[in-house]
Amino acid sequence: MNLRLIGIGAGVLIILSLPLAGAIAGPDFAGQGDGKGGGLLASLGLSPSGAPHAAHSAGDPARPGPPEQPRTDARCGPELSAPQGLEAQTCVLVSEGRTWGRSYYRNTGGRALDAVLTVMGPAGRTVQIHCAVAAGDEPGLCETPREESAGAPGAYSAVAEFAVPDDEGRLLLRSGSNSAAPSGG
């Protein structure tokens, strides 16, 4: 009886280890189709013949890492809040010769709001977008399209205005990218 129990246990262990072996090996157990061997064999340092092989020889080019994300510079105003349960922070972002505005918000006030985000740039350039702001504790964002930069990043500013849609647009909060921090009075 003990031999039968041991046999069943060994069988279960083999069955349970197959998904792990597949995950380690990847989609191709024997190689990558390039004749150099890959998958599980290469991860164990073996060639298809069973002999050890080097992962990279001096003549092999290095494998590239993940692509670098382009740098995004942000100039943000202070985080502001309204007594009606609204928090917001507005920024001007610049990356790869493009400029855009973004406003981060959280609306815990219990009703949906409207937001208008405006980015103002040099030579009177303006981009504006309207966003629906759902009620809830989850943070959200409103973002303008990315436009070709027409000047220095400091020449841009962004303003987000949050209002109650059914109350003739009563303004609850205005958040800007270059707003001064509130001073103690």
Buried (B, 14 or more C-beta within 10 A) or exposed (E): EEEEEEEEEEEEEEEEEEEEEEEEBEEEEEBEEEEEBBBBBBEEEBBBEEEEBEEEEEEEEEEEEEEEEEEEEEBBBEEBBBEBBBBBBBBBBBBEEBBBBBBBBBBEBEBBBBBBBBBBBEEEBEBEBEBEBEBEEEEBBBBBEBBEBEEEBEBBBBBBBBBBEEEEEEEBBBBBBBBEEEEEE
